[in-house]
Amino acid sequence: MTNETTSMPTPKSILITGCSSGIGYAAAHGLKAHGWRVFATCRKAEDVARLAAEGLESLQLDYTDPASMQACLDEIVARNGGRLDALFNNGAFALPGALEDLPTDGLRSLFEANFFGYHELTHRVIPIMRAQGGGRIVNCSSVLGLVPMKWRGAYVSSKYALEGLTDVLRLEMEDAGIKVVLIEPGPITSKIRVNSIPHFEHWIDWRASPRAEQYEHSLLNRLYAERGKPDRFELGPEAVTAKLIHALESRNPKPRYYVTQATWIMGLLRRLLPTRALDALIRRG
């Protein structure tokens, strides 16, 4: 009689950013349940502790702090035998307000997290993936990476920039065995509106704006409203997880994945309508 041991296959690993709530939180728990080894990162130490108490491997990572990114990656590769199979760049915030009222430093602060941070972390992950012969990089964009919307110029600009960055990276990484994918959600249940309030209050002096009356009758009502009925077409963050799993596990993933009917509709209309007609439609809401 021989004693034979059957080794279990090593689970694939993924680093997910912005896991304190919303899309990242659902993705971390969903992928762990799906058999992945998930490194769920958050900007705040208290959120890291909360996720660790829920059974996730959680680490601190701040997109505006390159040292925290490197420390996080060093810890991950040390724990995981030098490997990292996938990266899901997800963490981001919004800074609502009219562009004429947005100081450049406010826009710069948003880009540090929503755009430059994505590039910085990706730049540090690519050598790990090259050394192991491949990997997946998935960037979370938005329907607002496809079409504009008033009051959201800072966020729209960062997502438009991310779309271009990801498209070029997809072309360049093809010969390295690294597949690069965009996920483009529409309205998803999350805390992004509530989390945007401190940024709005810090950067936007709406009372001094020539649009003060417009703020009072439109943006402020929505920004400070109690949570009511979901937005039209809104889905839970698990809808993004489902697309993420396909992007990670398909042998030939799509370049981009739409999530929610709003993204499908706007993606189609952007291709079919002249710009003025699309602008008119968006203005009507």
C-alpha positions as CSV (number, residue, x, y, z in Angstrom):
1,M,0.0,0.0,0.0
2,T,1.5,3.3,-1.0
3,N,0.9,6.7,0.5
4,E,0.1,9.2,-2.2
5,T,-0.7,12.8,-1.7
6,T,-2.6,14.8,-4.2
7,S,-1.5,18.4,-4.3
8,M,-4.2,20.9,-4.7
9,P,-3.8,23.4,-7.5
10,T,-2.5,26.8,-6.4
11,P,-5.4,29.3,-6.7
12,K,-4.9,32.3,-9.0
13,S,-4.2,35.5,-7.2
14,I,-5.5,39.0,-7.7
15,L,-4.9,42.4,-6.2
16,I,-8.1,44.5,-6.0
17,T,-8.0,48.2,-5.0
18,G,-10.8,50.2,-3.4
19,C,-12.3,47.3,-1.4
20,S,-13.8,49.3,1.5
21,S,-17.3,49.3,-0.2
22,G,-19.2,49.1,-3.4
23,I,-17.6,47.4,-6.5
24,G,-14.3,46.5,-4.8
25,Y,-15.9,45.1,-1.7
26,A,-18.3,42.9,-3.8
27,A,-15.4,41.8,-6.1
28,A,-13.2,40.8,-3.2
29,H,-15.8,38.6,-1.6
30,G,-17.1,37.3,-4.9
31,L,-13.7,36.3,-6.3
32,K,-12.7,34.6,-3.0
33,A,-15.9,32.6,-3.1
34,H,-15.0,31.7,-6.7
35,G,-11.7,30.2,-5.7
36,W,-9.3,33.1,-6.2
37,R,-6.7,34.2,-3.7
38,V,-7.7,37.8,-3.2
39,F,-5.5,40.6,-1.8
40,A,-8.2,43.2,-1.0
41,T,-6.7,46.7,-0.5
42,C,-8.1,49.8,1.1
43,R,-6.7,53.3,1.7
44,K,-7.7,53.4,5.4
45,A,-6.2,51.1,8.1
46,E,-9.6,50.7,9.8
47,D,-11.1,49.4,6.6
48,V,-8.2,46.9,6.2
49,A,-8.9,45.7,9.8
50,R,-12.6,45.3,9.0
51,L,-12.0,43.3,5.9
52,A,-9.5,41.1,7.6
53,A,-12.1,40.4,10.3
54,E,-14.4,39.2,7.5
55,G,-11.8,36.7,6.4
56,L,-10.2,38.6,3.5
57,E,-6.4,39.0,3.1
58,S,-6.5,42.8,3.3
59,L,-3.6,45.3,3.0
60,Q,-3.3,49.0,2.9
61,L,-2.7,50.8,-0.4
62,D,-3.1,54.5,-1.2
63,Y,-3.1,55.4,-4.9
64,T,-1.5,58.8,-4.0
65,D,1.4,57.2,-2.1
66,P,3.9,55.3,-4.3
67,A,5.6,54.0,-1.1
68,S,2.4,52.3,0.1
69,M,1.9,50.7,-3.4
70,Q,5.4,49.2,-3.3
71,A,5.1,48.0,0.3
72,C,1.8,46.4,-0.6
73,L,3.2,44.6,-3.7
74,D,6.3,43.5,-1.8
75,E,4.1,41.9,0.9
76,I,1.9,40.2,-1.7
77,V,4.7,38.6,-3.7
78,A,6.4,37.5,-0.4
79,R,3.2,35.8,0.6
80,N,2.4,34.4,-2.8
81,G,5.7,33.0,-4.0
82,G,6.6,35.9,-6.2
83,R,3.4,35.7,-8.3
84,L,0.5,38.0,-9.0
85,D,-1.9,36.7,-11.6
86,A,-4.2,39.7,-11.9
87,L,-4.7,43.3,-11.0
88,F,-8.1,45.0,-10.8
89,N,-7.7,48.8,-10.6
90,N,-11.0,50.0,-9.1
91,G,-10.5,52.6,-6.3
92,A,-11.6,56.1,-7.3
93,F,-13.6,59.1,-6.1
94,A,-15.8,61.8,-7.6
95,L,-15.5,65.6,-7.3
96,P,-18.8,67.1,-8.5
97,G,-19.2,70.6,-9.7
98,A,-19.1,72.8,-12.7
99,L,-15.7,72.9,-14.4
100,E,-15.5,76.7,-14.3
101,D,-15.7,76.4,-10.5
102,L,-13.1,73.6,-10.2
103,P,-9.6,74.8,-9.2
104,T,-6.9,73.1,-11.1
105,D,-5.5,71.7,-7.9
106,G,-8.8,70.0,-7.2
107,L,-8.7,68.4,-10.6
108,R,-5.1,67.4,-10.0
109,S,-6.0,65.8,-6.7
110,L,-8.6,63.6,-8.4
111,F,-6.3,62.6,-11.2
112,E,-3.7,61.5,-8.7
113,A,-6.0,58.8,-7.4
114,N,-8.2,58.1,-10.4
115,F,-5.6,58.1,-13.1
116,F,-2.0,58.5,-12.1
117,G,-2.4,56.1,-9.3
118,Y,-3.7,53.5,-11.7
119,H,-0.7,54.0,-13.9
120,E,1.7,53.9,-11.0
121,L,0.4,50.7,-9.6
122,T,0.2,49.1,-13.1
123,H,3.7,50.2,-13.9
124,R,4.9,48.4,-10.7
125,V,2.9,45.2,-11.4
126,I,3.9,44.7,-15.1
127,P,7.5,43.5,-14.2
128,I,6.0,40.8,-11.9
129,M,3.7,39.6,-14.7
130,R,6.5,39.7,-17.3
131,A,8.7,37.5,-15.1
132,Q,5.9,34.9,-14.7
133,G,5.0,35.0,-18.4
134,G,1.7,36.7,-18.3
135,G,-1.2,38.1,-16.4
136,R,-4.4,40.1,-16.5
137,I,-4.9,43.9,-15.8
138,V,-8.5,45.1,-15.5
139,N,-9.2,48.8,-15.2
140,C,-12.6,50.0,-13.9
141,S,-13.9,52.8,-16.1
142,S,-17.5,54.0,-16.3
143,V,-20.3,54.9,-18.7
144,L,-18.8,58.4,-18.0
145,G,-15.7,57.2,-19.8
146,L,-17.9,57.0,-23.0
147,V,-20.2,60.0,-22.7
148,P,-20.1,63.3,-20.8
149,M,-22.4,64.6,-18.1
150,K,-22.8,68.0,-16.6
151,W,-21.4,68.6,-13.1
152,R,-19.1,65.6,-13.4
153,G,-16.3,67.0,-15.4
154,A,-13.5,66.0,-13.1
155,Y,-14.6,62.3,-13.0
156,V,-15.5,62.2,-16.7
157,S,-12.0,63.6,-17.6
158,S,-10.3,61.0,-15.5
159,K,-12.3,58.1,-17.0
160,Y,-11.8,59.4,-20.6
161,A,-8.0,59.5,-19.9
162,L,-8.2,56.0,-18.4
163,E,-9.9,54.7,-21.5
164,G,-7.1,55.9,-23.7
165,L,-4.4,54.6,-21.4
166,T,-5.9,51.2,-21.2
167,D,-6.5,50.9,-25.0
168,V,-2.8,51.7,-25.7
169,L,-1.6,49.4,-22.9
170,R,-3.7,46.6,-24.3
171,L,-1.9,46.9,-27.7
172,E,1.5,47.2,-26.1
173,M,1.2,44.3,-23.7
174,E,-0.1,41.8,-26.3
175,D,3.4,40.4,-27.0
176,A,4.1,40.0,-23.3
177,G,1.1,37.7,-22.6
178,I,-0.5,40.3,-20.4
179,K,-4.2,40.9,-21.3
180,V,-5.6,44.3,-20.5
181,V,-9.3,44.9,-20.2
182,L,-11.7,47.7,-19.4
183,I,-14.9,47.3,-17.4
184,E,-17.4,50.1,-18.0
185,P,-20.2,50.2,-15.4
186,G,-23.2,52.4,-15.5
187,P,-25.1,53.2,-12.3
188,I,-24.0,50.8,-9.6
189,T,-25.1,50.8,-5.9
190,S,-22.2,52.3,-4.0
191,K,-21.1,55.1,-1.7
192,I,-19.5,57.2,-4.4
193,R,-22.0,60.0,-4.0
194,V,-21.7,60.2,-0.2
195,N,-17.9,59.9,-0.4
196,S,-17.8,62.8,-2.9
197,I,-19.3,65.3,-0.5
198,P,-16.1,66.2,1.4
199,H,-14.2,66.7,-1.9
200,F,-17.0,69.0,-3.2
201,E,-17.1,71.0,0.0
202,H,-13.3,71.3,0.0
203,W,-12.8,72.4,-3.6
204,I,-16.1,74.0,-4.9
205,D,-17.1,77.4,-3.7
206,W,-20.6,77.1,-5.2
207,R,-22.0,80.2,-3.4
208,A,-19.6,82.4,-5.2
209,S,-20.3,80.8,-8.6
210,P,-22.4,82.5,-11.3
211,R,-24.2,79.1,-11.3
212,A,-25.2,79.3,-7.6
213,E,-28.9,79.1,-8.4
214,Q,-28.3,76.1,-10.6
215,Y,-26.4,74.4,-7.8
216,E,-29.3,75.0,-5.4
217,H,-31.9,73.6,-7.8
218,S,-30.0,70.6,-9.2
219,L,-26.7,69.4,-7.9
220,L,-27.1,70.1,-4.2
221,N,-30.5,68.4,-4.1
222,R,-29.0,65.2,-5.5
223,L,-25.7,65.4,-3.7
224,Y,-27.2,65.8,-0.2
225,A,-30.4,63.8,-0.8
226,E,-31.2,60.9,1.5
227,R,-31.0,57.6,-0.3
228,G,-34.3,57.0,-2.0
229,K,-35.2,54.8,-5.0
230,P,-32.3,53.4,-7.0
231,D,-31.4,55.3,-10.2
232,R,-33.0,54.0,-13.3
233,F,-30.9,51.1,-14.7
234,E,-29.0,50.8,-11.4
235,L,-27.6,47.4,-10.5
236,G,-25.9,46.0,-7.4
237,P,-22.0,45.8,-7.4
238,E,-22.3,42.0,-7.9
239,A,-23.1,42.7,-11.6
240,V,-19.6,44.1,-12.0
241,T,-18.1,41.0,-10.3
242,A,-19.8,38.8,-12.9
243,K,-18.1,40.7,-15.7
244,L,-14.8,40.7,-13.9
245,I,-14.8,37.0,-13.5
246,H,-15.3,36.6,-17.3
247,A,-12.6,39.1,-18.0
248,L,-10.2,37.2,-15.7
249,E,-11.0,33.6,-16.7
250,S,-11.8,33.8,-20.4
251,R,-9.0,32.6,-22.6
252,N,-9.7,35.5,-24.9
253,P,-11.4,38.3,-22.9
254,K,-13.2,41.1,-24.6
255,P,-11.3,44.5,-24.7
256,R,-14.2,46.1,-22.8
257,Y,-17.2,44.9,-20.8
258,Y,-20.4,47.0,-20.4
259,V,-22.3,46.7,-17.2
260,T,-26.0,48.0,-16.9
261,Q,-28.3,48.9,-19.7
262,A,-27.3,52.6,-19.4
263,T,-23.8,51.7,-20.6
264,W,-25.1,49.6,-23.5
265,I,-27.5,52.4,-24.5
266,M,-24.9,55.2,-24.3
267,G,-22.3,53.1,-26.1
268,L,-24.7,52.5,-28.9
269,L,-25.9,56.1,-29.2
270,R,-22.3,57.4,-29.1
271,R,-21.6,55.4,-32.3
272,L,-24.9,56.2,-34.0
273,L,-25.8,59.8,-33.2
274,P,-24.1,63.1,-34.2
275,T,-22.5,64.8,-31.3
276,R,-25.1,67.6,-31.1
277,A,-27.9,65.0,-31.1
278,L,-26.2,63.1,-28.3
279,D,-25.6,66.3,-26.3
280,A,-29.3,67.1,-26.6
281,L,-30.2,63.7,-25.4
282,I,-27.9,63.8,-22.4
283,R,-29.1,67.3,-21.4
284,R,-32.6,66.0,-21.1
285,G,-31.3,63.3,-18.7
